[in-house]
Amino acid sequence: DALGETFNINLYRIVQECLTNVIRHAQATNVEIAVKRQPAAAVACEMLRLAVCDDGKGTPEEAVQDGHFGLLGMRERVQALNGSFSIDSAPNRGFCINVTLPLEGKK
């Protein structure tokens, strides 16, 4: 609750879209969701790191297009929260969405 409703809803929707993509496209048997707070001592301000990774079929990085509505929506949500968004994937090595969000001003 201390992170605020807008932050929480956007984080929830990002995870939800990731899981929807795993179900629709990945042909995965496992998915891992990791959420970690990084203290301000290591970076300019406290950060929240989210990684959603599966062990599915993956895709070549150059084949990932942000024009896909799910990825575009996730990227826009992250940008609205002044965060960063990246994708790590390779054929037969799964797919991983990485999000870093600043917690500046949040307790």
Backbone as a ProteinNet text record, in pm:
[ID]
protein_1_A
[PRIMARY]
DALGETFNINLYRIVQECLTNVIRHAQATNVEIAVKRQPAAAVACEMLRLAVCDDGKGTPEEAVQDGHFGLLGMRERVQALNGSFSIDSAPNRGFCINVTLPLEGKK
[TERTIARY]
81	0	85	203.1	286.8	338	332.7	381	279.4	155.1	51.8	-29.1	-152.2	-245.9	-202.3	-160.2	-119.8	-1.6	97.6	215.8	174.7	95.8	54.1	-26.9	-119	-202.4	-117.2	-25.7	59.7	150.5	206.4	291.2	209.6	90.6	1.3	-30.3	-62.9	-99.3	18.9	138.7	257.6	274.7	265.2	277.1	164.8	44.1	-70.1	-46.5	2.8	28.7	140.4	242.3	350.1	295.4	211.4	155.3	61.5	-13.6	-99	-14.3	97.9	186.8	247.3	282.8	336.9	233.3	110.1	3.4	-22.4	-28.2	-62.2	50.8	175.2	282.1	401	430.9	560.7	575.4	466.9	474.3	571	560.5	649.7	590.8	679.3	634.9	653.4	739.6	765.1	774.2	730.6	748	789.4	882.1	930.8	910.6	853.8	833.8	919.1	1007.5	1093.8	1073.7	1048.4	1034.3	1134	1217.4	1322.3	1338.5	1352.6	1384	1533.9	1585.4	1728.1	1748.4	1822.2	1840.9	1908	1883.2	1936.8	2089	2150.1	2295.9	2365.6	2304.1	2365.5	2339	2232.8	2194.5	2150.2	2117.3	2080.1	1960.1	1859.5	1744.8	1702	1619.2	1570.9	1494.2	1515.6	1453.8	1377.9	1277.4	1206.3	1238.6	1285.3	1318.9	1221.4	1166.6	1072.7	1129.2	1130.2	1168.2	1062.7	1011.1	918.3	982.2	1023.2	1097.6	1029.1	1029.2	973.8	1078.8	1049.7	1139.7	1081.6	1007.3	939.4	1027.7	961.3	1031.1	1115.8	1091.5	1171.3	1159.2	1240.1	1241.6	1372.7	1421.4	1542.7	1515.6	1612.5	1591.9	1550.6	1610.3	1577.4	1434.9	1372.3	1235.1	1131.1	1174.3	1081.6	1050.2	922.6	881.4	791.2	819.9	736.7	600.6	579.9	450.7	343.3	384.3	286.9	222.3	91	19.7	54.2	74.5	108.3	240.9	344.2	475.8	473.3	404.3	393	325	216.9	145.4	231.4	308.7	397.6	503.8	563.5	667.6	611.3	490.7	428.8	401.1	356	331.7	461.7	568.7	698.1	749.2	737.9	782.7	702.6	572.6	488.8	534.1	599.7	650.9	799.9	852.5	993.5	1090.7	1050.1	1134	1197.6	1265	1326	1268.6	1268.3	1204.7	1298.7	1324.6	1406.7	1356.1	1392.8	1353	1479.2	1483.7	1594.8	1534.4	1567.9	1511.8	1603	1596.2	1666.6	1587.8	1594.9	1520.5	1554.9	1451.9	1463.1	1531.5	1538.4	1600	1509.1	1381.7	1287	1279.5	1202.6	1172.9	1170.1	1232.9	1238.2	1210.9	1116.8	1087.1	1151.8	1229.4	1296	1248.7	1204	1151.3	1224.3	1266	1325.3	1248.5	1197.2	1116.2	1173.9	1186.7	1235	1129	1173	1081.9	1103.1	1160	1186.7	1057.7	1061.3	945.1	845	875.4	785.2	851	770.5	825.4	799.4
-120.3	0	126.3	121.7	241	285.6	198.7	234.8	315.7	314.4	391.9	307.9	346.2	270.6	264.8	376.7	378.8	286.6	294.3	208.5	61.8	27.8	-110.8	-165.4	-87.6	-132.9	-157	-64.7	-82	-202.6	-223.4	-340.4	-468.5	-471.7	-587.6	-614.9	-511	-527.4	-575.9	-532.4	-580.9	-730.6	-773.1	-916.5	-994.2	-941.1	-1007.1	-1026.1	-923.9	-934.3	-1034.2	-1035.5	-1134.4	-1276.2	-1302.5	-1436.7	-1472.3	-1374.4	-1398.1	-1437.8	-1369.2	-1402.4	-1541	-1578.9	-1713.3	-1817.9	-1798	-1893.7	-1900.7	-1786.6	-1781.8	-1824.7	-1792.1	-1804	-1891.6	-1905.6	-1959.4	-2110.6	-2183.2	-2329.4	-2367.7	-2295.6	-2314.4	-2413	-2473.9	-2559.5	-2489.5	-2387.5	-2313.1	-2164	-2085.8	-1940.5	-1895.8	-1801.4	-1750.6	-1599.7	-1553.4	-1410.6	-1370.8	-1275	-1226.6	-1076.2	-1033.5	-891.9	-862.3	-761.5	-731.4	-580.8	-536.4	-395.8	-381	-282.3	-253.7	-125.3	-132.6	-14.7	100	220.8	341.8	348.5	277.5	282.4	231.3	137	78.6	160.8	239.4	320.9	458.8	548	686	691.9	608.8	602.2	456.3	427.6	291.1	247.6	122.8	70.4	-58.8	-84.2	-211.8	-282.6	-404.6	-483.2	-599.3	-615.3	-723.1	-801.8	-932.9	-1020.3	-1129	-1149.3	-1258.3	-1339.9	-1463.5	-1547.5	-1683.3	-1734.6	-1867.9	-1955.4	-2084.7	-2180.1	-2228.2	-2143.2	-2179	-2172.3	-2163.7	-2172.8	-2050.8	-1938.8	-1819.8	-1770.4	-1672.5	-1614.6	-1539.9	-1527.8	-1446.7	-1302.5	-1238.9	-1101.8	-1007	-1023.6	-932.6	-953	-1066.4	-1093.1	-1032.1	-989.2	-929.5	-787.9	-763.7	-631.8	-567.9	-442.3	-370.5	-337.2	-363.8	-338.1	-433.2	-542.7	-633.5	-559.1	-557.5	-473.3	-503.3	-627.2	-659.3	-599.9	-615.6	-560.6	-408.7	-352.2	-207.1	-151.5	-215.4	-172	-180.3	-288.7	-302.3	-192.9	-170.2	-67.6	70.6	99.6	228.9	244.8	138	143.4	171.7	103.7	121.9	264.3	313.8	450.3	553.4	528.3	620.4	628.4	523.1	519.2	554.2	609.6	650	534	416.3	298.6	255.6	141.4	82.8	-56.4	-98.2	-222.2	-289.4	-417.7	-490.5	-633.7	-692.7	-829.1	-909.7	-1030.5	-1121.6	-1252.6	-1292.3	-1415	-1471.2	-1600.8	-1670.6	-1797.6	-1845.9	-1968.2	-2083.3	-2148.8	-2264.8	-2233.9	-2105.9	-2068.7	-1980.3	-1976.1	-1901.8	-1755	-1684.6	-1542.9	-1475.9	-1361.6	-1292	-1143.8	-1091.4	-948.3	-893.2	-786.6	-722.2	-578.6	-542.1	-407.8	-352.3	-226.9	-157.2	-27.4	-7	110.2	185.8	317.8	395.7	404.7	398.6	411.5	544.3	638.8	769.3	829	867.4	926	823.8	693.5	589.5	520.2	477.8	412.2	264.2
0	0	0	58	66.1	-71	-170.1	-303.2	-382.3	-340.7	-408.5	-506.1	-522.1	-605.3	-751.1	-807.8	-948.6	-972.6	-885.9	-896.8	-887.7	-785.5	-764.3	-880.7	-932.8	-1044.8	-1168.2	-1197.6	-1314.8	-1301.1	-1183.7	-1161	-1178.4	-1122	-1135.4	-1282.5	-1359	-1500.3	-1583.9	-1549.9	-1620.5	-1598	-1473.4	-1441.7	-1509.7	-1505.6	-1568.8	-1719	-1786.3	-1930.3	-1958.3	-1874.3	-1890	-1882.2	-1782	-1765.5	-1880.1	-1930.6	-2046.2	-2166.5	-2186.9	-2298.1	-2282.9	-2161	-2137	-2177.5	-2134.6	-2165.9	-2315.9	-2381.9	-2524.4	-2617.3	-2582.2	-2680.7	-2642.7	-2515.3	-2474.9	-2485	-2470.8	-2460	-2346.9	-2236.8	-2122.5	-2023.2	-1947.2	-1837.2	-1703	-1700.1	-1576.7	-1606.1	-1509	-1514.4	-1375.1	-1369.7	-1241.4	-1237.5	-1127.5	-1105.6	-986.2	-1007.6	-900	-884.6	-761.5	-729.7	-618.3	-641.8	-544.6	-531.6	-408.4	-380.4	-373.4	-446.1	-441.2	-362.4	-253.1	-167.2	-240.9	-193.2	-254.2	-246	-154.2	-140.3	-266.7	-335.8	-455	-581.3	-583	-698.5	-649.5	-742.3	-706.5	-612.2	-635.7	-545.4	-534	-437.2	-418.5	-543.6	-585.1	-707	-677.2	-758.3	-754.9	-885.4	-875.6	-993.9	-1005.5	-1125.2	-1155.6	-1272.5	-1259.7	-1369.9	-1380	-1500.7	-1528.3	-1639.6	-1605.8	-1699.1	-1713.4	-1836.2	-1859.3	-1926.4	-1932.5	-1996.4	-2129.4	-2194.5	-2318.1	-2440.9	-2555.5	-2683.7	-2716.5	-2650.4	-2674.3	-2817	-2849.7	-2983.2	-3001.1	-3124.8	-3142.5	-3100.5	-3034.6	-2985.9	-3097.3	-3215.2	-3324.5	-3375.6	-3341	-3384.4	-3291	-3172	-3076.4	-3123.6	-3144.9	-3192.2	-3088.6	-3055.9	-2959.8	-3018	-3146.8	-3208.3	-3157.5	-3095.6	-3035.6	-2919.9	-2916.7	-2820.8	-2675.9	-2641.1	-2502.3	-2461	-2545.1	-2513.8	-2515.4	-2610.4	-2618.9	-2493.8	-2450.7	-2330.7	-2206.3	-2194.4	-2079	-2081	-2198.4	-2209.1	-2172.5	-2219.5	-2188.9	-2039.5	-1974	-1829.9	-1754.5	-1795	-1729.5	-1751.4	-1873.5	-1902.2	-1822.8	-1805	-1727.5	-1581.8	-1534.4	-1398	-1392.9	-1504	-1515.3	-1497.8	-1543.8	-1529.7	-1659.3	-1653.6	-1772.6	-1795.5	-1921.9	-1966.4	-2065.2	-2045.5	-2141.7	-2155.9	-2267.3	-2299.4	-2325.5	-2272.5	-2297	-2344.5	-2467.1	-2521.3	-2629.2	-2645.9	-2752.5	-2783.1	-2907.3	-2941.4	-2846.8	-2800	-2710.8	-2577.7	-2539.6	-2412.1	-2329.7	-2363.3	-2282	-2316.3	-2235.8	-2257.2	-2121.3	-2110.2	-1981.3	-2001.6	-1924.4	-1920.7	-1793.6	-1808	-1694.4	-1682.8	-1564.7	-1538.6	-1416.6	-1425.9	-1312.4	-1294.3	-1173.6	-1143.2	-1024.8	-1035.2	-920.4	-812	-689.2	-574.1	-503.5	-571.5	-514.5	-457.8	-332.4	-267.1	-216	-231.8	-183.6	-66.1	30.9	151.6	146.3
[MASK]
+++++++++++++++++++++++++++++++++++++++++++++++++++++++++++++++++++++++++++++++++++++++++++++++++++++++++++

